[in-house]
Amino acid sequence: MTSTASEQEGGAQPGVEAGSLAVLQKLRVVIRAAQRHSLWIEKQCGVNGAQLWIMQELADAPGLRVGQVTALLAIQQATTSNLLEGLVRKGLVVKTRDPADQRVVKLFLSAQGLALLEAAPKPARGLLPEALAKLEPTHLNILNTGLQGLLSSIEVIDEAFGLQPLPFTV
């Protein structure tokens, strides 16, 4: 008696295609790798993955405003503000008022923040953002199209989830 491909790959349930299980396994690997990296960051640095990403953005472009950081991380402004408050309390980020317009708050890494960032595990922006940035545009478009197809097949979707960091990064 010969076994089917799905039986050889761990006994797929009837009605579940081996190809979809292979994709599911790859998604699990990606998510768990990102989760492991984020936990490693927090253990090594004492800040979460999203906060370290903010610190990297401030190192690359000192003086950003909260709205600019929000756009760079593609998250909600309230989430950005909460993450920043934690960094300010720890003395890693400094808020200053723009002398030309006192309504404008600019963000800078403190000396302590810069030292922490330099010693932090890489990539500071996180495993997923860095991996996606390295993809060739053609592959990124294919992935985006495939993920949109996946989202379209899920009946109940809250689009606001796209503006929230992954739970294990905060």
HUBEL-V434332 format. One record per helix or strand. SS is the DSSP state (H for helix, E for strand). FROM is the first residue (numbers start at 0). LEN is the number of residues. Records with the same first field share a line. If there is no record, write none. Layout:
# HUBEL-V434332
SS->FROM-LEN  FROM-LEN
This chain:
# HUBEL-V434332
H->4-4  17-28  48-12  65-8  76-13  110-9  126-8  136-16  158-5  166-3
E->63-1  92-6  100-9
